[in-house]
């Protein structure tokens, strides 16, 4: 069957308006509910393509209820939806299996709204997410919770939760930025030092790490939560600075010597430094690269931006934190940073249970 591709958000919004909402109007009467497509999935970020339709893709959404209504109605409502939903919508199966090998089911997931957010965040955002929670929720998860589309918010909590999570509190943002600059500072001279001792592979690896950290820094400076690796370049390409930075970063990755990598990374550092100054978060800082002490390696001395940002943090407890950062600035493992793993993150970071 030939079918035209609809981006998943558009498909699910039509599915809600034309199919799901009429069922709920009869079934729920005066029971408040919220409906949205948020959370995991390339379509939530607007990054889906025809390729995305080969698995875990189709008309889907979350149907959120208050906790009491969820416990009282969830099973019956799920069964009703299974009976009433059509086989297909706009040419796409309404029921599909994911992961492979499990029975196919419809993907209007009836969910406890507070429980859903608590499972992702490790805390309910009622009254404001505490700073420790902000620093232990991966930015990919924050993207997922604030991305997508809300179709209806009868419960009245979904939009306020998303508004609260839309961006870091100011002190947390400054701290995360400071820590991202520190990541750059710590490895700036290693591109040259590795190359100088004949370790060209090591030099290339360090350069790639620096490229990734510049990309994440630029996203953070633009108030965009960095996604996980699959979509990092896609999200970066949408930034205003991407046109100027992409040739520098691509050149550093393609370079065949440490000197060539340095020639591409240096202007990238300087562009990022200029972006920092444009934010006005600190007094303007010198943006030119310079030699690393008496060694022949060009660096920005990015720690200067760390120090300047930390000095502007108003909360003394945040200001006193070591320059380690939020969880995905020091943890790079999907099993820890993936959605739904808040309890695992809490238990593992406290010390692996053996």
GUZAZA-738983 format. One line per 10 residues: number of its first residue (from 1); their letters; for each residue x, y, z of C-alpha. Coordinates in steps of 0.25 Angstrom, whole numbers, plus 2048, in hexadecimal, padded with zeros to 3 digits. Example, Ala and Ser with C-alpha at 12.3 -4.5 7.8 and 13.67 -1.06 7.14 Angstrom:
<nodes>
1	AS	831,7EE,81F | 837,7FC,81D;
</nodes>
This chain:
<nodes>
1	XXXXXXXXXX	800,800,800 | 805,80E,7FC | 804,818,807 | 809,826,809 | 813,829,814 | 80D,832,81F | 816,836,82A | 813,82F,837 | 80E,83B,83F | 805,83F,834;
11	XXXXXXXXXX	800,830,832 | 7FD,82F,841 | 7F6,83C,842 | 7ED,839,837 | 7EB,82B,83E | 7E7,832,84B | 7DD,83C,844 | 7D6,832,83B | 7D6,825,843 | 7DB,826,851;
21	XXXXXXXXXX	7D4,832,856 | 7C6,82E,852 | 7C8,820,859 | 7CC,828,866 | 7C1,832,865 | 7B7,826,867 | 7C0,81E,870 | 7C5,828,87A | 7B9,831,87B | 7BE,83B,885;
31	XXXXXXXXXX	7CB,834,889 | 7D6,83E,886 | 7E1,838,87D | 7ED,83E,876 | 7F2,838,868 | 800,83A,862 | 80B,834,85A | 818,837,862 | 823,82E,867 | 82C,825,85F;
41	XXXXXXXXXX	82C,824,850 | 832,82B,844 | 824,831,841 | 823,838,84E | 82F,840,84A | 82A,842,83C | 836,83A,837 | 82E,82E,831 | 82F,82A,822 | 82A,81F,81A;
51	XXXXXXXXXX	835,816,820 | 82F,818,82E | 822,811,82A | 829,804,82A | 827,801,838 | 820,807,845 | 819,812,83C | 80B,815,839 | 7FF,81C,83F | 802,81D,84E;
61	XXXXXXXXXX	801,825,85A | 800,826,869 | 7F2,827,870 | 7F5,82D,87D | 7EC,82C,889 | 7EC,831,898 | 7F2,826,8A1 | 7E4,822,8A7 | 7DD,822,899 | 7E9,81A,894;
71	XXXXXXXXXX	7E8,80F,89E | 7D9,80F,89D | 7D7,80F,88E | 7E4,80B,887 | 7E1,7FD,884 | 7D3,7FF,87F | 7D7,80B,877 | 7E3,803,870 | 7D9,7F8,86D | 7CF,801,867;
81	XXXXXXXXXX	7D9,808,85E | 7DE,7FA,859 | 7D0,7F7,855 | 7CC,804,84F | 7D9,809,848 | 7DA,806,839 | 7E4,7FC,833 | 7EB,807,82B | 7EB,816,82A | 7F0,81D,81E;
91	XXXXXXXXXX	7F6,810,819 | 7FE,80D,826 | 7FB,802,82F | 7F5,806,83C | 7FA,7FA,843 | 808,7F6,842 | 813,7EE,84A | 81F,7F4,851 | 828,7EF,854 | 828,7E4,84A;
101	XXXXXXXXXX	822,7D7,84F | 818,7DD,858 | 809,7DD,855 | 804,7E9,84C | 7FC,7F3,854 | 7F6,801,852 | 7FF,80C,857 | 7F5,815,85E | 7FC,813,86B | 7F3,816,877;
111	XXXXXXXXXX	7FD,81C,882 | 7FD,822,88F | 802,831,88C | 80A,833,899 | 80F,825,899 | 814,827,88B | 81C,833,88E | 821,82D,89B | 827,821,893 | 82E,82A,88A;
121	XXXXXXXXXX	833,835,894 | 835,82D,8A1 | 82C,837,8A7 | 81E,83E,8A4 | 820,84C,89F | 814,851,8A8 | 81A,85E,8AF | 826,85E,8A6 | 831,853,8A3 | 83C,854,8AE;
131	XXXXXXXXXX	84A,857,8A9 | 850,849,8AC | 845,844,8A3 | 848,84E,898 | 856,849,898 | 853,83A,897 | 849,83A,88C | 850,838,87F | 84D,843,874 | 848,839,86B;
141	XXXXXXXXXX	83D,836,875 | 83A,845,876 | 839,846,867 | 82F,83A,867 | 826,840,872 | 826,84E,86C | 825,84A,85D | 81A,844,856 | 80C,84A,856 | 801,84B,860;
151	XXXXXXXXXX	7F3,848,85A | 7EA,84B,866 | 7ED,84E,875 | 7E1,84C,87D | 7E8,847,889 | 7EF,855,889 | 7FD,850,88D | 803,84C,880 | 806,85A,87B | 80B,860,888;
161	XXXXXXXXXX	814,854,88A | 81A,856,87C | 81B,865,87E | 823,863,88B | 82C,859,883 | 82E,862,877 | 83C,866,87B | 845,866,887 | 844,870,893 | 84E,87B,890;
171	XXXXXXXXXX	858,877,89B | 858,868,896 | 859,86D,887 | 866,875,88B | 86B,86A,893 | 869,860,887 | 86F,86A,87D | 87B,86B,887 | 87D,85D,887 | 87C,85B,878;
181	XXXXXXXXXX	887,866,876 | 890,85E,880 | 88E,851,878 | 894,859,86C | 89F,85F,875 | 8A4,851,87A | 8A7,84B,86D | 8AB,858,864 | 8BA,855,864 | 8B9,846,862;
191	XXXXXXXXXX	8B6,847,853 | 8C4,84C,851 | 8CB,845,85C | 8C6,837,857 | 8CA,83B,849 | 8D8,83F,84D | 8DB,832,853 | 8D7,82B,846 | 8C9,827,84B | 8C1,82C,840;
201	XXXXXXXXXX	8B5,823,843 | 8B4,828,851 | 8B5,836,84C | 8A9,833,843 | 8A1,82D,84E | 8A4,839,857 | 8A0,843,84C | 893,83B,84A | 890,83C,858 | 892,84B,857;
211	XXXXXXXXXX	889,84D,84B | 87E,846,853 | 880,84E,85F | 880,85B,857 | 873,856,850 | 86C,854,85E | 871,861,863 | 86B,869,858 | 85E,861,85A | 85E,865,869;
221	XXXXXXXXXX	862,874,865 | 856,874,85C | 84D,86E,867 | 84B,861,860 | 84C,854,867 | 856,84C,860 | 851,83E,85B | 858,831,85C | 862,82E,851 | 859,829,846;
231	XXXXXXXXXX	852,837,845 | 85E,840,84A | 862,844,83C | 854,846,837 | 850,84F,843 | 85E,857,842 | 85B,859,833 | 84F,861,837 | 856,86B,83F | 859,879,839;
241	XXXXXXXXXX	868,877,83C | 869,86A,834 | 86C,871,827 | 879,877,82C | 87D,86B,835 | 87A,85F,82C | 886,861,823 | 88F,863,82F | 88A,856,836 | 889,84E,829;
251	XXXXXXXXXX	897,852,826 | 89D,84E,833 | 896,840,832 | 89C,83E,824 | 8AA,844,827 | 8B6,83B,825 | 8BF,841,82F | 8BF,848,83C | 8C3,855,837 | 8B7,855,82D;
261	XXXXXXXXXX	8AE,851,838 | 8B2,85C,840 | 8B1,866,834 | 8A2,862,834 | 89F,861,842 | 8A5,86F,846 | 89B,877,83E | 890,86E,843 | 894,871,852 | 894,880,84E;
271	XXXXXXXXXX	886,880,848 | 881,879,854 | 888,883,85D | 882,88E,856 | 874,888,857 | 877,887,866 | 879,896,866 | 86D,899,85F | 865,892,86A | 869,89D,874;
281	XXXXXXXXXX	869,893,87F | 877,898,883 | 880,8A4,880 | 886,8A2,872 | 892,899,871 | 89D,898,867 | 89A,88F,85C | 8A7,88D,855 | 8AF,880,856 | 8BD,880,85C;
291	XXXXXXXXXX	8C8,876,85F | 8C7,86C,86A | 8D1,871,874 | 8DF,870,86D | 8DA,864,864 | 8D7,866,855 | 8C8,863,856 | 8BD,86D,854 | 8B2,86D,85E | 8A7,876,863;
301	XXXXXXXXXX	8AA,874,872 | 89B,871,873 | 89B,870,882 | 89B,87F,882 | 88C,87E,87D | 88A,873,888 | 88F,87D,893 | 887,889,88E | 87A,881,88D | 87C,87B,89B;
311	XXXXXXXXXX	87E,889,8A1 | 870,88D,89C | 869,882,8A3 | 860,887,8AE | 85D,87B,8B6 | 869,878,8BE | 866,869,8BE | 866,868,8AF | 872,871,8AF | 87A,868,8B8;
321	XXXXXXXXXX	878,85C,8AF | 884,856,8A8 | 885,858,899 | 87F,84B,896 | 871,84F,891 | 864,848,88E | 864,839,88C | 866,838,87D | 873,841,87F | 879,835,887;
331	XXXXXXXXXX	871,829,883 | 871,824,875 | 869,817,875 | 85C,815,86F | 857,80B,87A | 859,816,884 | 854,822,87C | 848,81C,875 | 83A,820,878 | 833,818,883;
341	XXXXXXXXXX	840,815,88B | 83F,820,896 | 840,815,8A1 | 84B,80E,89A | 853,81B,899 | 850,81E,8A8 | 855,811,8AC | 861,80F,8A3 | 867,81D,8A6 | 866,81B,8B5;
351	XXXX	86F,80F,8B2 | 86C,802,8AA | 865,7F8,8B3 | 86D,7EB,8B2;
</nodes>
